[in-house]
Amino acid sequence: MSINKVIATDLDGTLFYPRKRISMIGKDNRLFIKRFIGDGGKLLLVSSRGQYFSEKVAKNLNEPLDSVGCNGAFVKVNDMMVKETFFNPGLIRKILTEMSREWHLPLVLLMSKSHNMVLTQTGVSSFTNLGYFLYQFVQGVYKEPFIRSDKVFYEEIEKGNVYKIMILFGVAPSKKKVAMEANKVLRERYPEAEFSWVNQCIEVTPKGCSKGEGIAFYLDYNKIPRDNVLVVGDSGNDISMFEEFKANSFCLEHGADEVKKHATHIIHRFYDLEQYIYPSEEKSTKSSE
């Protein structure tokens, strides 16, 4: 059968759920993807991660995949960048300066056209340093290359080719609420940027760069009807795509209640989308019982 559908999927907590530190993607998810693409469907990676990881996933699946990266700051089609939006350097400096006055920021990182990930170094405690390196150590196949340098961090800002900033408020569970409340404040204070909450972190992108808007651009660019896309995710940075494509929005059941309330459908695993893509099979199975 021929399927004219696009599944726009988040990675961490969604396509990578449950986590498989060796194979990256679980067997059931992999089998469903193979079937879906084989029937003419299109898998679109929609992530807060950068170019490096989109390419890594495509290689892992052995499929040519398009991507919306850094929460919509770039869109890549057929290995070609068709949209890129960068931060104004002055805006980044203003946001970081004012945030540091109100909140202690254990760690700040950025993603740019030149570098996958650059982390700040000054003012970062030895405990946070150790925690981050231990975190990277246990990531397995999900690990990404990064640079730890204030010099490179601020050089990238001044170059004007930064896609995204990510701010960590801490690692304790209590910091989730701190980050969520700070996110609400920042959204009001800086309407010229996009803010999304992800657990103990806040992700900041240029105005107009969200997962929802990135998918909308992709569909328009490829002349694909909006009704043909299913969006699936699990965290705060997925809310924009749930709201943009409300009727076909799916949230994983382990997502926070603040996130799930924005989606129309709740599913247990990514591969549960199969019953929505192939509904006739579900009906025929029930009728034969």
DOGULO-630679 format. One record per residue (C-alpha): x, y, z. Coordinates in nm, 4 decimals, always signed. Example, Ala and Ser with C-alpha at 12.3 -4.5 7.8 and 13.67 -1.06 7.14 Angstrom:
BEGIN
SITE       c1       c2       c3
SITE  +1.2300  -0.4500  +0.7800
SITE  +1.3670  -0.1060  +0.7140
END
This chain:
BEGIN
SITE       c1       c2       c3
SITE  +0.0000  +0.0000  +0.0000
SITE  +0.1087  +0.3597  -0.0573
SITE  +0.1062  +0.6026  +0.2372
SITE  +0.1219  +0.9770  +0.1873
SITE  +0.1991  +1.0631  +0.5488
SITE  +0.4772  +1.2340  +0.7423
SITE  +0.5631  +1.1409  +1.1003
SITE  +0.7424  +1.4336  +1.2613
SITE  +0.9105  +1.2862  +1.5663
SITE  +1.1058  +1.4109  +1.8625
SITE  +1.4139  +1.2042  +1.9444
SITE  +1.4999  +1.1867  +2.3149
SITE  +1.2174  +1.0361  +2.5153
SITE  +1.0199  +0.9541  +2.2009
SITE  +1.1949  +0.7754  +1.9147
SITE  +1.4696  +0.6920  +2.1662
SITE  +1.2296  +0.5480  +2.4220
SITE  +1.3037  +0.3245  +2.5911
SITE  +1.6698  +0.4179  +2.5616
SITE  +1.8987  +0.1698  +2.3887
SITE  +2.2552  +0.2791  +2.4545
SITE  +2.3965  +0.0386  +2.1957
SITE  +2.1384  +0.0136  +1.9181
SITE  +2.0000  +0.3711  +1.9635
SITE  +1.6494  +0.2738  +1.8453
SITE  +1.4502  -0.0168  +1.9891
SITE  +1.3500  -0.3155  +1.7774
SITE  +0.9749  -0.2420  +1.7740
SITE  +1.0275  +0.1225  +1.6773
SITE  +1.2748  +0.0169  +1.4107
SITE  +1.0385  -0.2390  +1.2560
SITE  +0.7541  +0.0120  +1.2436
SITE  +0.9777  +0.2757  +1.0797
SITE  +1.1000  +0.0278  +0.8198
SITE  +0.7443  -0.0655  +0.7313
SITE  +0.6203  +0.2944  +0.7257
SITE  +0.9010  +0.4215  +0.5016
SITE  +0.8748  +0.1119  +0.2811
SITE  +0.5079  +0.1956  +0.2208
SITE  +0.5936  +0.5481  +0.1075
SITE  +0.5739  +0.7332  +0.4393
SITE  +0.8253  +1.0013  +0.5387
SITE  +1.0011  +1.0198  +0.8767
SITE  +1.0992  +1.3746  +0.9756
SITE  +1.3376  +1.4165  +1.2692
SITE  +1.2354  +1.7128  +1.4841
SITE  +1.4796  +1.7719  +1.7647
SITE  +1.6538  +2.0172  +1.9920
SITE  +1.9774  +1.8494  +1.8842
SITE  +2.1942  +1.9740  +1.5988
SITE  +2.3049  +1.8538  +1.2561
SITE  +2.5505  +1.5990  +1.3914
SITE  +2.2837  +1.3882  +1.5550
SITE  +2.0322  +1.4046  +1.2709
SITE  +2.2980  +1.2604  +1.0429
SITE  +2.3812  +0.9960  +1.3030
SITE  +2.0182  +0.8796  +1.3237
SITE  +1.9861  +0.8635  +0.9428
SITE  +2.3001  +0.6506  +0.9283
SITE  +2.1742  +0.4271  +1.2085
SITE  +1.8466  +0.3634  +1.0228
SITE  +2.0198  +0.3509  +0.6852
SITE  +1.7598  +0.5910  +0.5467
SITE  +1.7909  +0.9408  +0.3910
SITE  +1.6037  +1.1510  +0.6487
SITE  +1.5124  +1.5196  +0.6533
SITE  +1.5361  +1.7129  +0.9779
SITE  +1.4168  +2.0125  +1.1736
SITE  +1.6981  +2.0843  +1.4177
SITE  +1.7736  +2.3051  +1.7176
SITE  +1.3991  +2.3435  +1.7793
SITE  +1.3346  +2.4818  +1.4327
SITE  +1.6413  +2.7041  +1.3908
SITE  +1.7336  +2.5039  +1.0820
SITE  +1.5532  +2.2802  +0.8343
SITE  +1.7434  +2.0310  +0.6216
SITE  +1.5929  +1.8641  +0.3117
SITE  +1.7797  +1.6123  +0.0965
SITE  +2.1057  +1.6956  +0.2778
SITE  +2.0664  +2.0641  +0.1932
SITE  +1.9998  +2.3482  +0.4369
SITE  +1.6810  +2.5212  +0.3225
SITE  +1.6304  +2.7380  +0.6299
SITE  +1.8671  +2.8776  +0.8930
SITE  +1.7948  +3.1361  +1.1595
SITE  +2.0660  +3.2759  +1.3857
SITE  +2.0641  +3.4770  +1.7056
SITE  +2.1451  +3.8459  +1.7138
SITE  +2.4650  +3.8572  +1.9269
SITE  +2.3400  +4.1531  +2.1289
SITE  +2.0234  +3.9668  +2.2258
SITE  +2.2178  +3.6643  +2.3504
SITE  +2.4454  +3.8838  +2.5606
SITE  +2.1462  +4.0675  +2.7079
SITE  +1.9572  +3.7490  +2.7979
SITE  +2.2575  +3.5781  +2.9571
SITE  +2.3642  +3.8889  +3.1501
SITE  +2.0204  +3.9535  +3.2956
SITE  +1.9581  +3.5866  +3.3732
SITE  +2.2864  +3.5559  +3.5628
SITE  +2.1733  +3.8399  +3.7911
SITE  +1.8545  +3.6598  +3.8932
SITE  +1.9432  +3.2912  +3.8788
SITE  +2.2603  +3.0977  +3.9422
SITE  +2.3332  +2.9261  +3.6110
SITE  +2.5434  +2.6117  +3.6687
SITE  +2.5929  +2.5491  +3.2973
SITE  +2.5201  +2.7236  +2.9664
SITE  +2.5799  +2.5766  +2.6223
SITE  +2.5171  +2.6779  +2.2642
SITE  +2.4791  +2.5113  +1.9270
SITE  +2.5996  +2.6888  +1.6156
SITE  +2.6671  +2.6405  +1.2473
SITE  +3.0369  +2.5837  +1.3248
SITE  +3.0143  +2.3667  +1.6362
SITE  +2.7789  +2.0939  +1.7510
SITE  +2.7962  +2.2028  +2.1141
SITE  +3.0035  +2.4557  +2.3092
SITE  +2.9857  +2.4724  +2.6902
SITE  +3.0871  +2.7535  +2.9224
SITE  +3.3661  +2.6914  +3.1694
SITE  +3.4049  +2.9913  +3.4015
SITE  +3.1972  +2.9734  +3.7180
SITE  +3.1021  +2.6101  +3.6658
SITE  +3.1488  +2.4169  +3.9900
SITE  +3.3633  +2.1053  +4.0083
SITE  +3.0483  +1.9140  +4.1103
SITE  +2.8634  +2.0254  +3.7961
SITE  +3.1705  +1.9452  +3.5852
SITE  +3.1911  +1.5960  +3.7310
SITE  +2.8170  +1.5428  +3.6894
SITE  +2.8227  +1.6434  +3.3241
SITE  +3.1191  +1.4210  +3.2395
SITE  +2.9582  +1.1274  +3.4202
SITE  +2.6384  +1.1969  +3.2279
SITE  +2.8291  +1.1881  +2.8987
SITE  +3.0082  +0.8706  +3.0034
SITE  +2.6850  +0.6715  +3.0450
SITE  +2.5179  +0.8025  +2.7276
SITE  +2.6566  +0.5313  +2.5019
SITE  +2.5478  +0.5865  +2.1411
SITE  +2.3609  +0.9059  +2.2398
SITE  +2.6821  +1.0855  +2.3297
SITE  +2.7648  +1.3979  +2.1272
SITE  +3.0944  +1.5803  +2.0652
SITE  +3.1343  +1.9037  +2.2595
SITE  +3.3873  +2.1758  +2.3339
SITE  +3.4387  +2.3226  +2.6836
SITE  +3.5726  +2.6776  +2.6305
SITE  +3.4603  +3.0268  +2.7272
SITE  +3.6731  +3.1661  +2.4459
SITE  +3.5020  +2.9589  +2.1757
SITE  +3.1604  +3.0134  +2.3392
SITE  +3.1800  +3.3924  +2.3151
SITE  +3.3516  +3.3846  +1.9770
SITE  +3.0558  +3.1893  +1.8385
SITE  +2.8143  +3.4457  +1.9790
SITE  +3.0011  +3.7318  +1.8119
SITE  +3.0138  +3.5479  +1.4778
SITE  +2.6352  +3.5600  +1.4698
SITE  +2.5839  +3.1955  +1.3732
SITE  +2.4302  +3.0559  +1.6949
SITE  +2.1179  +2.8446  +1.6501
SITE  +2.0294  +2.7747  +2.0124
SITE  +2.1244  +2.8356  +2.3744
SITE  +2.0540  +2.5845  +2.6497
SITE  +2.0607  +2.6828  +3.0168
SITE  +2.0857  +2.4261  +3.2965
SITE  +1.9457  +2.5341  +3.6341
SITE  +2.0794  +2.2323  +3.8221
SITE  +2.0476  +1.8560  +3.8424
SITE  +1.8242  +1.8188  +4.1506
SITE  +1.4576  +1.7279  +4.0824
SITE  +1.3522  +2.0527  +4.2548
SITE  +1.5228  +2.2498  +3.9757
SITE  +1.2535  +2.1354  +3.7292
SITE  +1.0052  +2.3708  +3.8931
SITE  +1.2621  +2.6513  +3.9031
SITE  +1.3271  +2.6106  +3.5297
SITE  +0.9547  +2.5924  +3.4498
SITE  +0.8782  +2.9135  +3.6430
SITE  +1.1802  +3.0929  +3.4958
SITE  +1.0657  +2.9915  +3.1489
SITE  +0.7292  +3.1636  +3.2044
SITE  +0.9024  +3.4829  +3.3200
SITE  +1.1435  +3.4868  +3.0271
SITE  +0.8716  +3.4317  +2.7670
SITE  +0.7034  +3.7497  +2.8892
SITE  +1.0233  +3.9474  +2.9225
SITE  +1.1814  +3.8651  +2.5858
SITE  +0.9144  +3.8386  +2.3139
SITE  +1.1925  +3.8603  +2.0554
SITE  +1.3096  +3.5064  +2.1407
SITE  +1.1520  +3.1627  +2.1851
SITE  +1.1762  +2.9817  +2.5194
SITE  +1.0882  +2.6193  +2.5930
SITE  +1.1120  +2.4249  +2.9168
SITE  +1.2711  +2.0783  +2.9302
SITE  +1.3025  +1.9375  +3.2825
SITE  +1.5830  +2.1288  +3.4589
SITE  +1.6708  +2.3238  +3.1441
SITE  +1.5470  +2.6100  +2.9309
SITE  +1.6133  +2.6126  +2.5565
SITE  +1.6292  +2.9504  +2.3835
SITE  +1.6051  +3.0013  +2.0074
SITE  +1.5557  +3.3056  +1.7812
SITE  +1.2038  +3.4368  +1.7297
SITE  +1.0014  +3.2128  +1.4996
SITE  +1.2154  +2.9081  +1.5738
SITE  +1.0075  +2.6398  +1.7400
SITE  +0.9380  +2.2807  +1.6488
SITE  +0.5864  +2.3704  +1.5359
SITE  +0.7015  +2.6479  +1.3047
SITE  +0.9888  +2.4350  +1.1749
SITE  +0.7491  +2.1577  +1.0729
SITE  +0.5116  +2.4100  +0.9134
SITE  +0.7996  +2.5497  +0.7062
SITE  +0.9023  +2.1971  +0.6019
SITE  +0.5511  +2.1092  +0.4875
SITE  +0.5127  +2.4347  +0.2914
SITE  +0.8552  +2.3912  +0.1318
SITE  +0.7661  +2.0403  +0.0159
SITE  +0.4027  +2.1277  -0.0695
SITE  +0.2694  +1.8671  +0.1750
SITE  -0.0829  +1.9216  +0.3158
SITE  -0.0861  +1.9934  +0.6897
SITE  -0.3397  +1.7150  +0.7492
SITE  -0.0814  +1.4629  +0.6274
SITE  +0.1503  +1.5042  +0.9271
SITE  +0.1459  +1.3290  +1.2646
SITE  +0.3564  +1.4918  +1.5366
SITE  +0.4867  +1.2964  +1.8343
SITE  +0.6915  +1.4005  +2.1364
SITE  +0.7120  +1.3994  +2.5142
SITE  +0.8558  +1.7224  +2.6549
SITE  +0.8097  +2.0976  +2.6859
SITE  +0.9805  +2.1846  +2.3591
SITE  +0.7221  +1.9648  +2.1806
SITE  +0.4248  +2.1748  +2.2928
SITE  +0.4545  +2.4109  +1.9946
SITE  +0.4075  +2.1243  +1.7484
SITE  +0.1194  +1.9782  +1.9507
SITE  -0.0582  +2.3127  +1.9319
SITE  +0.0277  +2.3743  +1.5656
SITE  -0.0983  +2.0309  +1.4550
SITE  -0.3554  +1.9671  +1.7257
SITE  -0.5705  +1.7022  +1.5570
SITE  -0.2764  +1.4701  +1.4866
SITE  -0.0692  +1.5374  +1.7981
SITE  +0.0611  +1.2466  +2.0055
SITE  +0.2377  +1.2623  +2.3419
SITE  +0.4126  +0.9723  +2.5117
SITE  +0.2371  +0.8821  +2.8359
SITE  +0.5509  +0.9354  +3.0454
SITE  +0.5506  +1.3060  +2.9554
SITE  +0.4735  +1.5618  +3.2266
SITE  +0.1081  +1.6529  +3.2777
SITE  +0.1928  +2.0111  +3.1752
SITE  +0.2973  +1.8715  +2.8376
SITE  +0.0364  +1.5991  +2.7853
SITE  -0.2543  +1.8396  +2.8213
SITE  -0.1528  +2.0053  +2.4922
SITE  -0.1728  +1.6840  +2.2871
SITE  -0.4873  +1.5205  +2.1501
SITE  -0.3654  +1.1604  +2.1774
SITE  -0.1607  +0.9817  +2.4463
SITE  +0.0379  +0.6724  +2.3452
SITE  +0.2599  +0.4284  +2.5318
SITE  +0.5387  +0.3910  +2.2736
SITE  +0.6367  +0.5509  +1.9420
SITE  +0.5443  +0.2321  +1.7523
SITE  +0.1839  +0.2652  +1.8785
SITE  +0.1405  +0.5099  +1.5885
SITE  +0.1059  +0.1994  +1.3732
SITE  -0.2602  +0.1624  +1.4718
SITE  -0.3276  +0.5168  +1.3472
SITE  -0.1334  +0.4718  +1.0230
SITE  -0.2933  +0.1343  +0.9470
SITE  -0.6406  +0.1617  +1.1076
SITE  -0.8050  -0.0805  +0.8639
SITE  -0.5862  -0.3634  +0.9978
SITE  -0.6970  -0.2864  +1.3510
SITE  -1.0626  -0.3082  +1.2462
SITE  -1.0161  -0.6302  +1.0509
SITE  -0.8369  -0.7911  +1.3454
SITE  -1.1226  -0.7073  +1.5797
SITE  -1.3883  -0.8297  +1.3355
SITE  -1.2175  -1.1672  +1.3013
SITE  -1.2078  -1.2269  +1.6751
END
